[in-house]
């Protein structure tokens, strides 16, 4: 995608995630940031990236997650000069990404209708909390709130009435991340359409739409039955045992899918008689008697450590896995073999560790080429190389604080 230029007016996570994915495949992504402050996530720390001497840089770890392979240009779009710069960059771009409130960029002349006059085949993608239409269109969109409104938190968390029961958000901003991925699909589809027809288009992405869509089979369970699904925590409503267990030194997942696997599980744990107990021998009986069975299994599992359990259950053919913290994740031999951790040179830290794109391709693989840029690192070079500004003009723009 090295022939594609993306003008990225987004900040925080959903839009930058889309832009980074496009950048990983070679797109020239120009990230427009506010002078002096930049993307909000630059300040969402600690933790911050460290210098070789162990001191904090100005690069928050949150920012580093979504901004590699981009060029940072500082522009104040509230100034006429700044607006003109963005218009000129849009005219030289294939895609514009933005995540301002619905209608906010119109007052700057940077909305789709305005920019398509300077670039008729432009692909323009807006990312908001609730979309460009509907009664919530003017609301600010936050991932946490959207997880609640969109139903995710009604099916996530321990069962109501159990210790710790109640709604629970995900450990990462899933609505933001999935919106970034869906936006990537939309942009690539629009570019394919443009290549065939010469026609650009507008893409309206909403976190709430994505949150609703991504509930997948839970949605269709409700639509088919009329009954909203409930929380089951780490248990399964129809299979027992299919859940987490605490070992003597950590947690594991045991996913028993049939009666034969149950027998192997309890034999491995030294309790073979449980497989012959009529209360537990068949899955329907285990589901009906889960309140009796699960505490027995919990005591059985606590007798050994998680590595011993994983080795024994894998040898017995019982589906299982450890619950790793991130330190263990990045030491996992499979994660290492898949090269999911990368390292790039960095101008203030010496090097920055990042997570690789998970997309593996035989002919056009993604590539991590450059570090997440320092604020305004490429302002002068982009204005000179892309727009042809001379040094005197760039100096005047700096003096006027337009850049």
DAZI-V531386 format. One record per helix or strand. SS is the DSSP state (helix for helix, strand for strand). FROM is the first residue (numbers start at 1). TO is the last residue. If there is no record, write none. Layout:
SS&FROM&TO ; SS&FROM&TO
This chain:
strand&5&9 ; helix&14&24 ; strand&28&33 ; helix&40&43 ; strand&48&50 ; strand&56&60 ; helix&61&64 ; strand&70&74 ; helix&80&91 ; strand&95&98 ; helix&104&108 ; helix&112&115 ; strand&123&128 ; helix&143&149 ; helix&152&154 ; strand&158&158 ; strand&165&165 ; helix&174&197 ; strand&201&206 ; helix&207&213 ; helix&216&225 ; strand&242&246 ; strand&251&255 ; helix&259&268 ; helix&272&275 ; helix&283&288 ; helix&290&301 ; helix&306&316 ; strand&320&322 ; helix&326&329 ; helix&333&337 ; strand&341&346 ; strand&350&355 ; helix&379&385 ; helix&391&399
